[in-house]
Amino acid sequence: MVLSILNSVVSVALSILISISHVGWLGEKEGADMWDTNAFLAKMKQQNVVQRILTFGFLPAPTMEITYDDVMTDLFDDMKERTGFDFDAVTKVFPDLFYYARIAYYLMPDQFNKWRDDMILKGDEWEQQGDGAKKGQNRFLGSLIAMPKKAHFIAAPYENREGVYEIHILFTYGDGSTATLDTSAIYDTHTGEIGEWGGVAGIGYNFNAKHMYAYTTPDPPQRALGYIKLYDDLILKTTKMVNIDTIRLKFKYANKDWMLQLWKGRYFITSAGEVGLYNKPPDRLINWYNTASDQELVPMSFKLTAEGVAEPLVDRGQMNHWWMTGFALSDKIYLSPRLTLFSDITAPDQAFADGLVSALKEQQKTHKDLFYKTEGLTTRIIWGPGAAAAITAAPVEAETTEAATVPAEVTTEPVTQAPVPVEETGVLTQAPDPVAPVTEQQTEVVATTTAPAE
């Protein structure tokens, strides 16, 4: 266990050192436009080799035999062909990241096996209590903690529905024992959706294989953490693998301090963006925000485009949410100056809408590529190089290209919209009634990129 902790400390230190010495993990000072899986893996292997040398590693690199059934093979082959992301290559290097945890396992295998069994049983208990996220987290960590030798990905037929599968992973351990991990991921080959309400394995993220992007669910485990600026500072200062800009829209509403925050840029090997809604009591001295509660969710949409790319990287329709995101895999990685973020926010009342507009006007003073327009309680926000042209190109309305999906048995209390229907596939598509076209337009300003304001 001591070696595992040492491994974590050294890994973080090495990430910082390598990031400082290589403004070049991804190339140029402001980042490179393109970075394939092999380049990523090459850098990870370099770090792992240095890590072993500095911490006197004496075991050979661990290996895990990873195989897939036909359905999963087709999925990952399609991903590699369309985006260049080689899931098979990434999973094969995955065990190397746990090199020193593996040493700890060899020193006390019985204890690790006990932890595995206890965590899997705990996952079963959470399942009986209806908490899918904690079920997935416990089963996932429990299955990995005993250092499996083999992992076989299986797409098992789900409820006798054609083209719909439940993803499992069959782990085989050094002593010959096995454990099957229920990833809590339902794969609908018709829509491309992979995941469930708490996210795959309870980590809060689902994936759309049709459009090749990951996104956050409405109730991920991260929701309990709230938001503080330190989160952004830590990731930006410890690695050059993340290069993002952000805008914080702060206003007062219903006796609380509110913030709608926008992010866009490069997140590791994806081009991505986020829209998050937070609030805090006005007497809280530090800017540590709570995430919006179930009663405070608002209909919001999210779209991300890149200069020179015809189709959106991410396009998600309006649904009741507090954290709409999209992390796109493609043959290129785009930096923030080339990305344009769109989001339609429908306020619960006029006071909320007015507060948001006031915050937008304030941020327009320093962000010349930030635009907005309103119709009733809906505000369309557009931020990026394409904002000036896009603000006049289309009305504010509910996006319908690809709304986020959740299992049919899960519902969210609507804020301003009617209940949503259950489709024949058994998956809810949450989208509000279309909002009327906009006639009001804000004054145009020259589109430039400036440093984000707090």
N, C-alpha and C positions, 0 to 999 in steps of 0.2 A: 504493500500500500504506500509506503514511503517513496518507493521508486515511481509509483504512478503519479504521486504528487510532484515529485521532482521532474518527471516527464512533462507535466502540464506547465510548470514554471519555465522550464527551458524552452518549451515550444513557443510560449508567448514571447519570451525574450528574443528568441531567434526570429520570430515574425517581425518584431520591432526592428531588430538590427538589419535584417535583409531588406525590409521596406525602406529604411533610411538609406542604406547603401545602394539599393537598386531603385531609383525612382523608376527603374526599369523592369519591374515584374511584368508590366504590360507594355513597356516600350518607352515612348516619349514622356516628357515632363507632364503633359496634360493627359497622358494615356494614349493607347493605340486604339484604332478603330476596329481592329480585328485580332482575335486571339483564339486559337483552336484548343481542343482538349489536350492534344499532345504537348503543346507548349505549357499548359497548366500543370500537367502531370510531370513534365521534366523539372519544373521549378519545385514541385512538391518533393520529388525524389532527391533533388539536391539538398533541400532542407533536412530531409530525413537522414541522409548520409552524414551531414555535418552534426546533426543532433546526436547520432550514435557515437561519433568521435569525441564530442565534447563531454558526453556523459558516460564514457567508457563502456559503451554497449559491446556485449560479447556474444550475443546470440545472432544467428543468421536472420535475415529478413523473414518475417512470418508469411505464411501463404494461406490462402483460403480458396478452395476449389469452388467456383461459382458457376452454376448452370441454370438454364431456363427452359420452360416448356415451350411449345410452338407459339402459343398466343403471346407470351412475354417476349420471345425472340422476335416476332414480327413487330411488336411495339418498339423495342429498342433499336432494331435495324432501321425502322422508319425514322426514328429520332435522329440517328446518326446520319442518314442520307439527307435529311432536310435541314439539319442545323449544324452538323459537324460534331455534336456532343456525343461522345462515345461512352455510354453508360457502362458497358462491359469493362472498358479500360479503367474507369474511375472506381468501380467496385473492386477490381483486382488490387488496386493500390490502397484501398481502404484499410485493410488489416495492418498495414505498415504504420498507420497513424497511432496505433495502440501498442507500439513496440514494448514500452516499459511496463504498461499494464499487463502485457503478456508475461513478462518476467515475474511480476507479482503473482500471476496465476500459477506459474510453475512452482513457485515457492510454497503456496498454500492452495492447491487445487480443490481440496475438500470444502474449504470455506467459500471459495468462489462458486462451486457447484450448489452449495446450500443457498447462497444469495440468489442464484439463478432460479432455483425452485421456489424460494419464498416470494420473489418478485412476480413470477408467473402466476402463482396462487393469488397474490394481491391484485393482479390484473383481473383475475376471475371475479374477485370480490367487488371490484369497481364496476365490472360489467353488470353484475346483479343489481347494483345500486343505480344503474343507468348512466354512469359517467364514462362515455366512450373514450374521451381524451385521456383520462388517467389510466383507463384499461390499456390503451395503446402504448402509453409511455412506459408503464411497468413491464408489459410483455416484451416490448422492444429492447429495453435496457437489460432485462433479465435474460433474454435469449443471447445477447451479445457478451455479457459479462463473463461467461464461462468459456470464451474464446473458441468458437466453433471452427472445425476444420473444413466443413463443407456447407454450402448454402444453395438450395435449389428453389428458384422462384416458380410458383405455381399459380395459374389462373383457373380457379375452380368455378364451375357453373353456379350462378347465384339465383336461387328461387325459381329454377327452371325457366328463366327468361332468356330468350335467344340473344346472343351477343352481349350478355351482361355477366361479369365475372367478379368473384371475390379473390383478391390477391393474398396468397399465403407464402411464407418462406419456411422451408423444411431445413432445419439446422442439424448437422451431425457433428458430434463432439469427439474428442480424442479417445474417450473411453468406450465409444461405440453407441452411446445413448443419443437420442434424438429429441427434438422439440419443434413443434410447429407454431410459428408466429402468425397470428391473425393480425394483419397490418391495418385492419379497419378501413381498407381501401376497396371501394367498389368501382370496377372499371366497366364503363358503358361504351362499347365500341361504336355505337351509333352517334353519340354526342362527343366522344373523346374524353369525357369527364372521368377523373380518377381521384377518389377521396371520399370523405364523409364529413359530417358536421364539425367534428373536432380536428379534422385534418388527418392526413396519412400518418399512421402510428401515433396519433394524438399530438403531433407537433404543431398543428395549426395551419398547415399548408396543404392545398390540393393542387392537382395538375390537370391541365386540359391538353390532351395529346393531339387533338384536332388542330389547335392553333399554337401549340408548343409554348405554353407559358404556365408558370405556377402562380398561385394567388392565395391570400389568407382567407380563412373562414370567419364568420361573424363572432364566434366564441372560442378563439384559440387560447392556449395557456398564457400567452404573452399579455392577454387582456388584464390579468391581475397585477401586472407590473406598472401600469400607468406609463407616463412619459416624463422624462427629465432630459435636458439638453446634454447631460453627461453621456447618455447613450450614443448620440451622434459623435460627440467628441472622441470617445474611446475608439470607435471603429475607424474614424477618419485619421486618427493620429497613430494607430498601431498597424495599419496596413495600407499599401497603395493599391490593393486589389479592389478597394471601394473608392469611387470618385463621384460624389454626389453634391448637388446644390439643394438648398431648402428655403422655403418661405413660411414664416409663421404669421398667421392672421389672427390677431387677438382682439377680443371685444367682450363687452359685459352683457349678460342676459340672465334674467330670472335669478338675480342675486348671486350669480356665480361669475367667475372669470373664465371665459371660453377661449379655445384656440383651435382653429382648423389649420393643420400643417400639411404642406406639400413637399414632396421630395421627388427628384428625378436624377438619373445618371447611370453609372456603371456599378452594378452590385456583383462583385466577383466575375463570373462568366456569363452574366445576363445584362441586358439593357432593361431598366426597370423604373418604376415610380410608385409613390404611395400618396394616399390622402387619409389623414387621421383626424378624428374629432375628440377633443379632450376638454375637461373643465376642472376647476378647483375652487374651494371656498376663498372668498376675497381676503380673509385674514390669515391664510397660509403664507408665511413669509418667503418660503423657497418656492421656486417655480416647478414643483413636482405635481404634475397633473394626473387626475383620474381619467380613465377611459370613459366614454359615454356609457351610461347604464342602458339596460334593455328599454326602459321607458324614454330614453333620450336619443335612441337611434333615429337617424333621418335617412330618407331616400337619397342615395348618391350613386353616381356612375363614375366610370374610370376608363379613359382611353389614352393610349400612348402611341405617338407616331414619330418617325425618324425622317430627316431630310433625305430626299432622293428615293424613298421607299414608298411604293404605291399603296400597299395595304398596311393598316395599323399593326403595330407589334402586339398590342393588347387592346381589346375592345369589350368592355363589360357593361351590361345594362344596369339601370338603376335598381337598387334593392335597399331595404333597411339595413344599415351598416354603420360602423364607426371607423373602420380601417379598410378601405378599398385599395387593393394593390395589384400589381402585375409584374412578373419577372420573366422576361421573354428570352427564350433560346432561339438563336438564329445564326446565320453564317457570319455575322458581324456583331461586334459589341460597340454600341454608340455611347458617346459621352454626352453629358448634360447639354452643352451648347447646340447639339444636333437633335435633341429630343423636344417634343412638344406634348405637354400634358393637358388633357381635357377632363373636366369634372362638372357634372350638373348636380347641384345641391338644392333640395327642396326643403325649405324651412318649415317648422311647425306653426309659425305665426309671423306677422309682419315685423315684430320687434327683433326676432332672431335674424330675419332677412336683412333688416336695416343695419344691425350690428355687423353682419358679415360684409355688407357693401362698404360700410365705413372703414373696416379693416383693409379691404382691398384697395380703396382709394389711398390710404396711408402708404401701403406697400408699393403702389404704382410710382411713388416719388423716387424710389431707388431701384425698382425693377421695371425697366422700360419695355420689357417683353412680356409683361403681365397685363392681360386684358380680361374684361368681364362684360356681361350684359344680363339683363333680368327680364322676366315675365312673370308677373304675379309673385308667388313665393319661391320661384325657382331662379337660381343664379347659375349661369354657365361661366366657369372659370377656364381660361386658356392661358397657358404659360409656356413660352418657348419661341423659337425662331419662326414658327408658322402661325403664331397667334394673331398678328395684325391682319393677315389674309383670311384666316379661319373665322374671325369674329363676325364677318359679314357673309360668310359662305353658306351657313345653315342655321335653321331655327333651333331654339332650345326645345328639346323634346326628349322623351324617354328613349334611350338606346335599346335596340332590340337585336343587335347582331349576335351576341352570345352572353346571356345573363349568367351570373354565378348560380350554381346549383347545389342543393342540399337534399338529403333523403326526405322522402315524403312525410315521414312521421314527425319531422322537426318543423316547428313553426316559430315565427317571431311576431310579437305584437305590433301591428302596423302603427305608424305615427300619423300619416295623412292619407293613406291609400287603402283601397278595398282589399279583402283577402285575395290571395292568388290561387289559381287553379292547380290541381294535380294532373300532370300529363299522364298519358298512357304508360310511359316508361317507368312511372313510379317515382319520378324526380320532380321536385318543385322548381319552377323557374320564376323567381321573384322579380317582377317588373311592374311599375305603376302605370296608370293610364297616361297616354301621351299628354304633354303640356302644350298649350297653344303656341304658335310661332311668335317670335319676338319681333318687335318693331323698334324698340329702343336700342340705341347703340352708343357706347362710350366714345369719347374723343380719342382719335388715334394718336399714338406717339411713336417715335422712332424706336425700332426693335433693337436693343442692345442687351448684352449680358453683363450683369454686375454681381458683385459678391453678395451672398445671402445676408439679409439683416436678421437680427435675433427678434 
